[in-house]
Amino acid sequence: MNKKDLAKQRIKKLLKKAQEQISKNPKRSHRYAEIAWKIKQKTETKLPKEAKLKICKKCQNYLAPNKTSRVRIHRSKVIITCKNCGNKRRIPLDQWPARYEGS
Amino acid sequence: MKITPKNLKKHELIGLKAKVEESTNKSQIGIRGEVVDETQKTINISGKTISKKDSTFIFTLPDKKRVRVKGEVINSSPEERIKN
């Protein structure tokens, strides 16, 4: 099996687990997001668009709307703010992914 | 690309059900539960931290197979295990 395919599978599974735990145990979600980030870094894989918006680039926290992040629209751009470190991420509205599960 | 007994040592252990079969620490034999976290030298099963090197585990895969794994095989951090 290819290393990158394995990495993608592991990252997907970890982020899914992080989404399940965000209400009860947010620290564990942040830990899973950190492991996913490290796997991505070490194997040099690219994340799909939905997964990119779920991990903060600066502090590797898991971003869930209304719980650990703030999602707003301003001048046709979507702005995601991490509540932990304040890092912002701007994306044009027409590049917004069709599936963005959250809170 | 499912989890098979052959690629288990490179795959994700968090989320699988596990049981400690043997250990040099006798009070840890028989701990069972779900794998919650993993570090370079330890593994956390349902809130209890167990050293990897001194123990043997039995993991239950999603297709109901059971695999016995010695601790030395998985004795590295999760991001290093995928490399070899």
N, CA and C atoms of all chains as a GROMACS GRO file, in nm:
protein
  561
    1MET      N    1   0.084  -0.118   0.000
    1MET     CA    2   0.000   0.000   0.000
    1MET      C    3   0.087   0.123   0.000
    2ASN      N    4   0.043   0.221  -0.073
    2ASN     CA    5   0.119   0.345  -0.083
    2ASN      C    6   0.118   0.418   0.050
    3LYS      N    7   0.231   0.485   0.079
    3LYS     CA    8   0.240   0.554   0.206
    3LYS      C    9   0.141   0.670   0.214
    4LYS      N   10   0.123   0.739   0.101
    4LYS     CA   11   0.037   0.856   0.104
    4LYS      C   12  -0.110   0.817   0.115
    5ASP      N   13  -0.146   0.704   0.053
    5ASP     CA   14  -0.285   0.661   0.067
    5ASP      C   15  -0.315   0.621   0.210
    6LEU      N   16  -0.217   0.556   0.271
    6LEU     CA   17  -0.234   0.517   0.411
    6LEU      C   18  -0.246   0.640   0.499
    7ALA      N   19  -0.165   0.742   0.468
    7ALA     CA   20  -0.168   0.864   0.549
    7ALA      C   21  -0.304   0.933   0.536
    8LYS      N   22  -0.357   0.936   0.414
    8LYS     CA   23  -0.488   1.001   0.395
    8LYS      C   24  -0.597   0.929   0.473
    9GLN      N   25  -0.587   0.796   0.472
    9GLN     CA   26  -0.689   0.719   0.544
    9GLN      C   27  -0.683   0.746   0.693
   10ARG      N   28  -0.560   0.750   0.746
   10ARG     CA   29  -0.544   0.772   0.890
   10ARG      C   30  -0.591   0.910   0.931
   11ILE      N   31  -0.559   1.010   0.846
   11ILE     CA   32  -0.600   1.147   0.878
   11ILE      C   33  -0.752   1.158   0.878
   12LYS      N   34  -0.815   1.094   0.779
   12LYS     CA   35  -0.962   1.101   0.771
   12LYS      C   36  -1.024   1.039   0.895
   13LYS      N   37  -0.969   0.924   0.937
   13LYS     CA   38  -1.026   0.857   1.054
   13LYS      C   39  -1.007   0.940   1.180
   14LEU      N   40  -0.891   1.001   1.193
   14LEU     CA   41  -0.863   1.082   1.312
   14LEU      C   42  -0.954   1.203   1.319
   15LEU      N   43  -0.977   1.268   1.205
   15LEU     CA   44  -1.063   1.387   1.209
   15LEU      C   45  -1.208   1.350   1.236
   16LYS      N   46  -1.246   1.232   1.189
   16LYS     CA   47  -1.382   1.188   1.219
   16LYS      C   48  -1.399   1.164   1.368
   17LYS      N   49  -1.299   1.103   1.430
   17LYS     CA   50  -1.305   1.081   1.574
   17LYS      C   51  -1.304   1.213   1.649
   18ALA      N   52  -1.230   1.308   1.598
   18ALA     CA   53  -1.223   1.439   1.664
   18ALA      C   54  -1.358   1.508   1.659
   19GLN      N   55  -1.429   1.493   1.550
   19GLN     CA   56  -1.561   1.556   1.539
   19GLN      C   57  -1.660   1.495   1.637
   20GLU      N   58  -1.646   1.363   1.662
   20GLU     CA   59  -1.739   1.299   1.755
   20GLU      C   60  -1.717   1.344   1.898
   21GLN      N   61  -1.594   1.378   1.931
   21GLN     CA   62  -1.561   1.402   2.072
   21GLN      C   63  -1.566   1.548   2.109
   22ILE      N   64  -1.604   1.636   2.016
   22ILE     CA   65  -1.580   1.778   2.042
   22ILE      C   66  -1.668   1.832   2.154
   23SER      N   67  -1.788   1.773   2.173
   23SER     CA   68  -1.873   1.827   2.279
   23SER      C   69  -1.830   1.778   2.415
   24LYS      N   70  -1.796   1.648   2.422
   24LYS     CA   71  -1.769   1.592   2.554
   24LYS      C   72  -1.627   1.621   2.599
   25ASN      N   73  -1.532   1.614   2.508
   25ASN     CA   74  -1.393   1.617   2.549
   25ASN      C   75  -1.312   1.692   2.446
   26PRO      N   76  -1.314   1.825   2.451
   26PRO     CA   77  -1.245   1.901   2.345
   26PRO      C   78  -1.095   1.883   2.344
   27LYS      N   79  -1.036   1.853   2.460
   27LYS     CA   80  -0.890   1.835   2.462
   27LYS      C   81  -0.848   1.716   2.379
   28ARG      N   82  -0.932   1.613   2.380
   28ARG     CA   83  -0.897   1.495   2.302
   28ARG      C   84  -0.907   1.526   2.153
   29SER      N   85  -1.006   1.608   2.116
   29SER     CA   86  -1.019   1.646   1.975
   29SER      C   87  -0.896   1.721   1.929
   30HIS      N   88  -0.846   1.811   2.016
   30HIS     CA   89  -0.727   1.886   1.977
   30HIS      C   90  -0.607   1.794   1.962
   31ARG      N   91  -0.602   1.692   2.046
   31ARG     CA   92  -0.490   1.599   2.039
   31ARG      C   93  -0.496   1.519   1.910
   32TYR      N   94  -0.617   1.477   1.868
   32TYR     CA   95  -0.629   1.401   1.744
   32TYR      C   96  -0.593   1.488   1.624
   33ALA      N   97  -0.633   1.616   1.632
   33ALA     CA   98  -0.600   1.706   1.520
   33ALA      C   99  -0.449   1.725   1.513
   34GLU      N  100  -0.384   1.728   1.629
   34GLU     CA  101  -0.238   1.745   1.629
   34GLU      C  102  -0.169   1.624   1.568
   35ILE      N  103  -0.218   1.504   1.600
   35ILE     CA  104  -0.157   1.384   1.542
   35ILE      C  105  -0.179   1.383   1.392
   36ALA      N  106  -0.298   1.423   1.347
   36ALA     CA  107  -0.326   1.426   1.202
   36ALA      C  108  -0.232   1.524   1.133
   37TRP      N  109  -0.207   1.637   1.198
   37TRP     CA  110  -0.118   1.736   1.140
   37TRP      C  111   0.023   1.681   1.129
   38LYS      N  112   0.069   1.610   1.230
   38LYS     CA  113   0.205   1.555   1.227
   38LYS      C  114   0.219   1.448   1.119
   39ILE      N  115   0.116   1.367   1.102
   39ILE     CA  116   0.123   1.264   0.998
   39ILE      C  117   0.130   1.331   0.861
   40LYS      N  118   0.052   1.437   0.843
   40LYS     CA  119   0.053   1.508   0.716
   40LYS      C  120   0.190   1.568   0.689
   41GLN      N  121   0.251   1.620   0.796
   41GLN     CA  122   0.380   1.686   0.780
   41GLN      C  123   0.490   1.587   0.746
   42LYS      N  124   0.488   1.471   0.814
   42LYS     CA  125   0.597   1.377   0.795
   42LYS      C  126   0.589   1.305   0.662
   43THR      N  127   0.466   1.280   0.614
   43THR     CA  128   0.456   1.207   0.488
   43THR      C  129   0.435   1.299   0.369
   44GLU      N  130   0.423   1.431   0.395
   44GLU     CA  131   0.409   1.531   0.289
   44GLU      C  132   0.291   1.501   0.199
   45THR      N  133   0.174   1.478   0.261
   45THR     CA  134   0.053   1.459   0.182
   45THR      C  135  -0.027   1.588   0.181
   46LYS      N  136  -0.119   1.596   0.087
   46LYS     CA  137  -0.207   1.712   0.078
   46LYS      C  138  -0.343   1.674   0.131
   47LEU      N  139  -0.402   1.766   0.206
   47LEU     CA  140  -0.534   1.738   0.263
   47LEU      C  141  -0.643   1.779   0.165
   48PRO      N  142  -0.758   1.713   0.169
   48PRO     CA  143  -0.873   1.765   0.094
   48PRO      C  144  -0.923   1.895   0.156
   49LYS      N  145  -1.003   1.968   0.081
   49LYS     CA  146  -1.038   2.104   0.122
   49LYS      C  147  -1.116   2.106   0.253
   50GLU      N  148  -1.204   2.006   0.273
   50GLU     CA  149  -1.284   2.008   0.396
   50GLU      C  150  -1.198   1.986   0.517
   51ALA      N  151  -1.095   1.906   0.502
   51ALA     CA  152  -1.009   1.878   0.617
   51ALA      C  153  -0.917   1.994   0.647
   52LYS      N  154  -0.881   2.069   0.543
   52LYS     CA  155  -0.791   2.182   0.565
   52LYS      C  156  -0.854   2.287   0.654
   53LEU      N  157  -0.988   2.300   0.643
   53LEU     CA  158  -1.054   2.404   0.719
   53LEU      C  159  -1.084   2.362   0.861
   54LYS      N  160  -1.046   2.239   0.898
   54LYS     CA  161  -1.080   2.189   1.030
   54LYS      C  162  -0.965   2.198   1.128
   55ILE      N  163  -0.845   2.220   1.080
   55ILE     CA  164  -0.729   2.224   1.169
   55ILE      C  165  -0.668   2.362   1.158
   56CYS      N  166  -0.643   2.426   1.270
   56CYS     CA  167  -0.581   2.558   1.271
   56CYS      C  168  -0.435   2.544   1.230
   57LYS      N  169  -0.391   2.632   1.141
   57LYS     CA  170  -0.253   2.620   1.090
   57LYS      C  171  -0.151   2.658   1.194
   58LYS      N  172  -0.192   2.741   1.289
   58LYS     CA  173  -0.092   2.795   1.382
   58LYS      C  174  -0.078   2.708   1.505
   59CYS      N  175  -0.192   2.668   1.564
   59CYS     CA  176  -0.184   2.599   1.691
   59CYS      C  177  -0.235   2.456   1.683
   60GLN      N  178  -0.273   2.409   1.566
   60GLN     CA  179  -0.317   2.272   1.543
   60GLN      C  180  -0.432   2.231   1.633
   61ASN      N  181  -0.523   2.323   1.657
   61ASN     CA  182  -0.645   2.288   1.728
   61ASN      C  183  -0.750   2.241   1.630
   62TYR      N  184  -0.845   2.164   1.679
   62TYR     CA  185  -0.954   2.123   1.594
   62TYR      C  186  -1.056   2.236   1.588
   63LEU      N  187  -1.100   2.273   1.468
   63LEU     CA  188  -1.190   2.386   1.451
   63LEU      C  189  -1.331   2.336   1.426
   64ALA      N  190  -1.419   2.361   1.521
   64ALA     CA  191  -1.560   2.328   1.502
   64ALA      C  192  -1.639   2.457   1.516
   65PRO      N  193  -1.730   2.487   1.425
   65PRO     CA  194  -1.800   2.615   1.431
   65PRO      C  195  -1.877   2.630   1.560
   66ASN      N  196  -1.871   2.748   1.616
   66ASN     CA  197  -1.943   2.786   1.737
   66ASN      C  198  -1.887   2.723   1.863
   67LYS      N  199  -1.793   2.632   1.850
   67LYS     CA  200  -1.735   2.576   1.972
   67LYS      C  201  -1.590   2.619   1.987
   68THR      N  202  -1.512   2.598   1.885
   68THR     CA  203  -1.372   2.638   1.893
   68THR      C  204  -1.333   2.735   1.784
   69SER      N  205  -1.430   2.772   1.700
   69SER     CA  206  -1.396   2.867   1.594
   69SER      C  207  -1.516   2.955   1.565
   70ARG      N  208  -1.491   3.062   1.496
   70ARG     CA  209  -1.596   3.159   1.464
   70ARG      C  210  -1.599   3.177   1.313
   71VAL      N  211  -1.716   3.159   1.254
   71VAL     CA  212  -1.727   3.164   1.108
   71VAL      C  213  -1.813   3.284   1.071
   72ARG      N  214  -1.759   3.375   0.994
   72ARG     CA  215  -1.833   3.494   0.954
   72ARG      C  216  -1.813   3.519   0.806
   73ILE      N  217  -1.902   3.601   0.749
   73ILE     CA  218  -1.889   3.638   0.608
   73ILE      C  219  -1.872   3.788   0.602
   74HIS      N  220  -1.775   3.832   0.524
   74HIS     CA  221  -1.752   3.976   0.509
   74HIS      C  222  -1.706   4.002   0.369
   75ARG      N  223  -1.785   4.079   0.293
   75ARG     CA  224  -1.745   4.118   0.158
   75ARG      C  225  -1.714   3.998   0.071
   76SER      N  226  -1.805   3.906   0.069
   76SER     CA  227  -1.796   3.785  -0.014
   76SER      C  228  -1.675   3.698   0.020
   77LYS      N  229  -1.625   3.705   0.144
   77LYS     CA  230  -1.522   3.611   0.187
   77LYS      C  231  -1.565   3.551   0.320
   78VAL      N  232  -1.536   3.423   0.336
   78VAL     CA  233  -1.566   3.355   0.462
   78VAL      C  234  -1.442   3.364   0.549
   79ILE      N  235  -1.459   3.408   0.674
   79ILE     CA  236  -1.345   3.423   0.765
   79ILE      C  237  -1.364   3.327   0.881
   80ILE      N  238  -1.268   3.238   0.900
   80ILE     CA  239  -1.272   3.143   1.012
   80ILE      C  240  -1.167   3.189   1.111
   81THR      N  241  -1.211   3.216   1.233
   81THR     CA  242  -1.118   3.261   1.338
   81THR      C  243  -1.104   3.152   1.443
   82CYS      N  244  -0.981   3.118   1.478
   82CYS     CA  245  -0.957   3.018   1.582
   82CYS      C  246  -0.973   3.088   1.717
   83LYS      N  247  -1.055   3.032   1.805
   83LYS     CA  248  -1.078   3.097   1.934
   83LYS      C  249  -0.961   3.081   2.028
   84ASN      N  250  -0.872   2.992   1.997
   84ASN     CA  251  -0.761   2.966   2.088
   84ASN      C  252  -0.647   3.063   2.063
   85CYS      N  253  -0.603   3.075   1.938
   85CYS     CA  254  -0.486   3.155   1.911
   85CYS      C  255  -0.516   3.279   1.830
   86GLY      N  256  -0.640   3.294   1.780
   86GLY     CA  257  -0.674   3.413   1.706
   86GLY      C  258  -0.634   3.414   1.562
   87ASN      N  259  -0.585   3.302   1.510
   87ASN     CA  260  -0.543   3.298   1.372
   87ASN      C  261  -0.665   3.298   1.280
   88LYS      N  262  -0.660   3.379   1.172
   88LYS     CA  263  -0.774   3.389   1.082
   88LYS      C  264  -0.740   3.327   0.948
   89ARG      N  265  -0.846   3.280   0.885
   89ARG     CA  266  -0.827   3.219   0.756
   89ARG      C  267  -0.938   3.268   0.665
   90ARG      N  268  -0.900   3.321   0.548
   90ARG     CA  269  -0.999   3.381   0.459
   90ARG      C  270  -1.011   3.300   0.332
   91ILE      N  271  -1.134   3.274   0.294
   91ILE     CA  272  -1.156   3.196   0.171
   91ILE      C  273  -1.265   3.265   0.092
   92PRO      N  274  -1.249   3.279  -0.040
   92PRO     CA  275  -1.357   3.335  -0.120
   92PRO      C  276  -1.479   3.245  -0.117
   93LEU      N  277  -1.595   3.307  -0.124
   93LEU     CA  278  -1.719   3.232  -0.108
   93LEU      C  279  -1.741   3.129  -0.217
   94ASP      N  280  -1.695   3.157  -0.338
   94ASP     CA  281  -1.722   3.061  -0.444
   94ASP      C  282  -1.629   2.941  -0.438
   95GLN      N  283  -1.530   2.942  -0.350
   95GLN     CA  284  -1.446   2.824  -0.332
   95GLN      C  285  -1.483   2.747  -0.207
   96TRP      N  286  -1.594   2.783  -0.148
   96TRP     CA  287  -1.635   2.717  -0.025
   96TRP      C  288  -1.680   2.574  -0.056
   97PRO      N  289  -1.634   2.474   0.022
   97PRO     CA  290  -1.672   2.336  -0.013
   97PRO      C  291  -1.821   2.311   0.014
   98ALA      N  292  -1.873   2.219  -0.063
   98ALA     CA  293  -2.017   2.194  -0.053
   98ALA      C  294  -2.053   2.128   0.078
   99ARG      N  295  -1.958   2.048   0.135
   99ARG     CA  296  -1.986   1.980   0.259
   99ARG      C  297  -1.898   2.036   0.369
  100TYR      N  298  -1.957   2.099   0.467
  100TYR     CA  299  -1.879   2.150   0.579
  100TYR      C  300  -1.957   2.120   0.704
  101GLU      N  301  -1.934   2.003   0.761
  101GLU     CA  302  -2.008   1.965   0.880
  101GLU      C  303  -1.949   2.035   0.998
  102GLY      N  304  -2.032   2.065   1.095
  102GLY     CA  305  -1.977   2.138   1.208
  102GLY      C  306  -2.047   2.109   1.335
  103SER      N  307  -2.077   2.216   1.408
  103SER     CA  308  -2.130   2.206   1.542
  103SER      C  309  -2.239   2.101   1.550
  104MET      N  310  -0.763  -0.133   0.069
  104MET     CA  311  -0.674  -0.071   0.166
  104MET      C  312  -0.734  -0.077   0.304
  105LYS      N  313  -0.785  -0.193   0.339
  105LYS     CA  314  -0.841  -0.205   0.473
  105LYS      C  315  -0.729  -0.228   0.571
  106ILE      N  316  -0.765  -0.229   0.697
  106ILE     CA  317  -0.668  -0.268   0.798
  106ILE      C  318  -0.658  -0.420   0.795
  107THR      N  319  -0.540  -0.470   0.767
  107THR     CA  320  -0.517  -0.613   0.768
  107THR      C  321  -0.412  -0.642   0.875
  108PRO      N  322  -0.399  -0.766   0.914
  108PRO     CA  323  -0.294  -0.796   1.013
  108PRO      C  324  -0.156  -0.756   0.965
  109LYS      N  325  -0.134  -0.748   0.834
  109LYS     CA  326   0.000  -0.716   0.788
  109LYS      C  327   0.031  -0.568   0.800
  110ASN      N  328  -0.067  -0.482   0.773
  110ASN     CA  329  -0.034  -0.340   0.780
  110ASN      C  330  -0.083  -0.276   0.909
  111LEU      N  331  -0.108  -0.359   1.010
  111LEU     CA  332  -0.156  -0.301   1.135
  111LEU      C  333  -0.050  -0.218   1.203
  112LYS      N  334   0.078  -0.256   1.184
  112LYS     CA  335   0.180  -0.183   1.256
  112LYS      C  336   0.204  -0.045   1.196
  113LYS      N  337   0.150  -0.019   1.078
  113LYS     CA  338   0.162   0.114   1.022
  113LYS      C  339   0.033   0.193   1.032
  114HIS      N  340  -0.073   0.126   1.072
  114HIS     CA  341  -0.204   0.188   1.064
  114HIS      C  342  -0.240   0.257   1.195
  115GLU      N  343  -0.357   0.314   1.197
  115GLU     CA  344  -0.401   0.391   1.313
  115GLU      C  345  -0.456   0.299   1.420
  116LEU      N  346  -0.403   0.312   1.541
  116LEU     CA  347  -0.452   0.227   1.650
  116LEU      C  348  -0.562   0.293   1.729
  117ILE      N  349  -0.572   0.426   1.718
  117ILE     CA  350  -0.673   0.496   1.796
  117ILE      C  351  -0.810   0.459   1.741
  118GLY      N  352  -0.896   0.409   1.828
  118GLY     CA  353  -1.030   0.370   1.786
  118GLY      C  354  -1.052   0.222   1.782
  119LEU      N  355  -0.945   0.144   1.792
  119LEU     CA  356  -0.961  -0.001   1.793
  119LEU      C  357  -0.982  -0.048   1.936
  120LYS      N  358  -1.040  -0.167   1.947
  120LYS     CA  359  -1.054  -0.227   2.079
  120LYS      C  360  -0.931  -0.311   2.106
  121ALA      N  361  -0.884  -0.304   2.229
  121ALA     CA  362  -0.759  -0.371   2.262
  121ALA      C  363  -0.768  -0.436   2.398
  122LYS      N  364  -0.674  -0.528   2.419
  122LYS     CA  365  -0.667  -0.599   2.546
  122LYS      C  366  -0.522  -0.631   2.572
  123VAL      N  367  -0.483  -0.618   2.696
  123VAL     CA  368  -0.346  -0.651   2.733
  123VAL      C  369  -0.340  -0.798   2.768
  124GLU      N  370  -0.257  -0.872   2.694
  124GLU     CA  371  -0.252  -1.015   2.720
  124GLU      C  372  -0.141  -1.049   2.817
  125GLU      N  373  -0.022  -0.996   2.790
  125GLU     CA  374   0.091  -1.025   2.878
  125GLU      C  375   0.161  -0.895   2.910
  126SER      N  376   0.224  -0.892   3.026
  126SER     CA  377   0.299  -0.773   3.062
  126SER      C  378   0.393  -0.807   3.175
  127THR      N  379   0.505  -0.736   3.182
  127THR     CA  380   0.593  -0.757   3.296
  127THR      C  381   0.536  -0.694   3.422
  128ASN      N  382   0.439  -0.604   3.404
  128ASN     CA  383   0.371  -0.545   3.518
  128ASN      C  384   0.242  -0.623   3.538
  129LYS      N  385   0.238  -0.705   3.643
  129LYS     CA  386   0.129  -0.801   3.653
  129LYS      C  387  -0.005  -0.735   3.680
  130SER      N  388  -0.004  -0.616   3.735
  130SER     CA  389  -0.133  -0.554   3.762
  130SER      C  390  -0.199  -0.500   3.637
  131GLN      N  391  -0.128  -0.500   3.524
  131GLN     CA  392  -0.186  -0.446   3.402
  131GLN      C  393  -0.238  -0.553   3.310
  132ILE      N  394  -0.220  -0.678   3.345
  132ILE     CA  395  -0.268  -0.786   3.258
  132ILE      C  396  -0.420  -0.790   3.266
  133GLY      N  397  -0.484  -0.795   3.150
  133GLY     CA  398  -0.629  -0.807   3.148
  133GLY      C  399  -0.703  -0.676   3.130
  134ILE      N  400  -0.631  -0.567   3.113
  134ILE     CA  401  -0.699  -0.439   3.088
  134ILE      C  402  -0.757  -0.444   2.948
  135ARG      N  403  -0.882  -0.407   2.933
  135ARG     CA  404  -0.941  -0.407   2.800
  135ARG      C  405  -1.025  -0.280   2.782
  136GLY      N  406  -1.039  -0.242   2.655
  136GLY     CA  407  -1.115  -0.122   2.627
  136GLY      C  408  -1.079  -0.069   2.490
  137GLU      N  409  -1.102   0.059   2.470
  137GLU     CA  410  -1.076   0.120   2.342
  137GLU      C  411  -0.951   0.205   2.351
  138VAL      N  412  -0.872   0.203   2.244
  138VAL     CA  413  -0.749   0.282   2.244
  138VAL      C  414  -0.785   0.429   2.229
  139VAL      N  415  -0.735   0.510   2.324
  139VAL     CA  416  -0.772   0.650   2.327
  139VAL      C  417  -0.660   0.740   2.279
  140ASP      N  418  -0.537   0.706   2.317
  140ASP     CA  419  -0.426   0.793   2.280
  140ASP      C  420  -0.300   0.709   2.267
  141GLU      N  421  -0.200   0.769   2.210
  141GLU     CA  422  -0.077   0.695   2.186
  141GLU      C  423   0.040   0.792   2.185
  142THR      N  424   0.147   0.757   2.252
  142THR     CA  425   0.267   0.840   2.250
  142THR      C  426   0.381   0.753   2.200
  143GLN      N  427   0.502   0.802   2.217
  143GLN     CA  428   0.614   0.728   2.162
  143GLN      C  429   0.635   0.595   2.232
  144LYS      N  430   0.616   0.594   2.363
  144LYS     CA  431   0.647   0.471   2.435
  144LYS      C  432   0.528   0.413   2.509
  145THR      N  433   0.415   0.481   2.508
  145THR     CA  434   0.301   0.430   2.583
  145THR      C  435   0.177   0.428   2.496
  146ILE      N  436   0.078   0.356   2.545
  146ILE     CA  437  -0.051   0.352   2.478
  146ILE      C  438  -0.156   0.363   2.587
  147ASN      N  439  -0.264   0.432   2.557
  147ASN     CA  440  -0.364   0.462   2.658
  147ASN      C  441  -0.491   0.388   2.623
  148ILE      N  442  -0.527   0.289   2.704
  148ILE     CA  443  -0.648   0.211   2.681
  148ILE      C  444  -0.748   0.249   2.786
  149SER      N  445  -0.855   0.315   2.746
  149SER     CA  446  -0.965   0.354   2.833
  149SER      C  447  -0.918   0.425   2.959
  150GLY      N  448  -0.826   0.516   2.943
  150GLY     CA  449  -0.783   0.596   3.057
  150GLY      C  450  -0.665   0.542   3.133
  151LYS      N  451  -0.615   0.422   3.098
  151LYS     CA  452  -0.500   0.366   3.170
  151LYS      C  453  -0.381   0.363   3.076
  152THR      N  454  -0.268   0.412   3.125
  152THR     CA  455  -0.149   0.423   3.041
  152THR      C  456  -0.062   0.300   3.059
  153ILE      N  457  -0.026   0.240   2.946
  153ILE     CA  458   0.047   0.113   2.951
  153ILE      C  459   0.173   0.129   2.866
  154SER      N  460   0.283   0.078   2.919
  154SER     CA  461   0.408   0.085   2.845
  154SER      C  462   0.403  -0.012   2.728
  155LYS      N  463   0.454   0.030   2.613
  155LYS     CA  464   0.443  -0.056   2.495
  155LYS      C  465   0.545  -0.168   2.496
  156LYS      N  466   0.664  -0.137   2.543
  156LYS     CA  467   0.775  -0.229   2.522
  156LYS      C  468   0.761  -0.356   2.602
  157ASP      N  469   0.697  -0.346   2.720
  157ASP     CA  470   0.694  -0.463   2.809
  157ASP      C  471   0.570  -0.547   2.794
  158SER      N  472   0.487  -0.520   2.693
  158SER     CA  473   0.357  -0.586   2.694
  158SER      C  474   0.325  -0.645   2.558
  159THR      N  475   0.227  -0.733   2.558
  159THR     CA  476   0.172  -0.791   2.435
  159THR      C  477   0.025  -0.759   2.431
  160PHE      N  478  -0.023  -0.717   2.314
  160PHE     CA  479  -0.161  -0.673   2.302
  160PHE      C  480  -0.237  -0.761   2.205
  161ILE      N  481  -0.369  -0.760   2.219
  161ILE     CA  482  -0.457  -0.821   2.120
  161ILE      C  483  -0.551  -0.712   2.070
  162PHE      N  484  -0.544  -0.680   1.941
  162PHE     CA  485  -0.631  -0.578   1.883
  162PHE      C  486  -0.743  -0.644   1.806
  163THR      N  487  -0.860  -0.582   1.808
  163THR     CA  488  -0.975  -0.632   1.732
  163THR      C  489  -0.999  -0.539   1.615
  164LEU      N  490  -0.986  -0.593   1.492
  164LEU     CA  491  -1.001  -0.511   1.373
  164LEU      C  492  -1.149  -0.489   1.340
  165PRO      N  493  -1.180  -0.394   1.252
  165PRO     CA  494  -1.321  -0.369   1.218
  165PRO      C  495  -1.392  -0.488   1.155
  166ASP      N  496  -1.320  -0.580   1.092
  166ASP     CA  497  -1.387  -0.697   1.035
  166ASP      C  498  -1.382  -0.817   1.127
  167LYS      N  499  -1.376  -0.787   1.256
  167LYS     CA  500  -1.389  -0.886   1.362
  167LYS      C  501  -1.272  -0.984   1.372
  168LYS      N  502  -1.159  -0.954   1.308
  168LYS     CA  503  -1.044  -1.041   1.330
  168LYS      C  504  -0.968  -0.992   1.452
  169ARG      N  505  -0.893  -1.084   1.511
  169ARG     CA  506  -0.812  -1.046   1.626
  169ARG      C  507  -0.666  -1.070   1.596
  170VAL      N  508  -0.584  -0.977   1.635
  170VAL     CA  509  -0.442  -0.985   1.603
  170VAL      C  510  -0.362  -0.968   1.731
  171ARG      N  511  -0.265  -1.055   1.749
  171ARG     CA  512  -0.177  -1.043   1.865
  171ARG      C  513  -0.053  -0.968   1.822
  172VAL      N  514  -0.018  -0.865   1.894
  172VAL     CA  515   0.095  -0.781   1.856
  172VAL      C  516   0.187  -0.765   1.976
  173LYS      N  517   0.315  -0.784   1.950
  173LYS     CA  518   0.411  -0.758   2.058
  173LYS      C  519   0.437  -0.608   2.065
  174GLY      N  520   0.468  -0.563   2.185
  174GLY     CA  521   0.483  -0.420   2.203
  174GLY      C  522   0.600  -0.360   2.130
  175GLU      N  523   0.706  -0.439   2.107
  175GLU     CA  524   0.825  -0.382   2.042
  175GLU      C  525   0.798  -0.344   1.897
  176VAL      N  526   0.698  -0.409   1.836
  176VAL     CA  527   0.670  -0.382   1.695
  176VAL      C  528   0.610  -0.243   1.677
  177ILE      N  529   0.535  -0.198   1.775
  177ILE     CA  530   0.469  -0.068   1.761
  177ILE      C  531   0.532   0.036   1.851
  178ASN      N  532   0.660   0.014   1.888
  178ASN     CA  533   0.722   0.100   1.988
  178ASN      C  534   0.778   0.227   1.926
  179SER      N  535   0.693   0.307   1.860
  179SER     CA  536   0.737   0.439   1.813
  179SER      C  537   0.613   0.528   1.805
  180SER      N  538   0.638   0.656   1.788
  180SER     CA  539   0.528   0.752   1.791
  180SER      C  540   0.441   0.734   1.666
  181PRO      N  541   0.314   0.776   1.671
  181PRO     CA  542   0.224   0.748   1.560
  181PRO      C  543   0.268   0.803   1.424
  182GLU      N  544   0.342   0.916   1.426
  182GLU     CA  545   0.383   0.968   1.296
  182GLU      C  546   0.509   0.900   1.245
  183GLU      N  547   0.582   0.831   1.333
  183GLU     CA  548   0.700   0.759   1.286
  183GLU      C  549   0.665   0.620   1.237
  184ARG      N  550   0.555   0.566   1.291
  184ARG     CA  551   0.521   0.427   1.257
  184ARG      C  552   0.482   0.412   1.112
  185ILE      N  553   0.434   0.520   1.052
  185ILE     CA  554   0.384   0.509   0.915
  185ILE      C  555   0.499   0.507   0.816
  186LYS      N  556   0.618   0.542   0.862
  186LYS     CA  557   0.727   0.561   0.767
  186LYS      C  558   0.792   0.431   0.722
  187ASN      N  559   0.812   0.338   0.814
  187ASN     CA  560   0.902   0.226   0.782
  187ASN      C  561   0.842   0.127   0.682
   0.00000   0.00000   0.00000
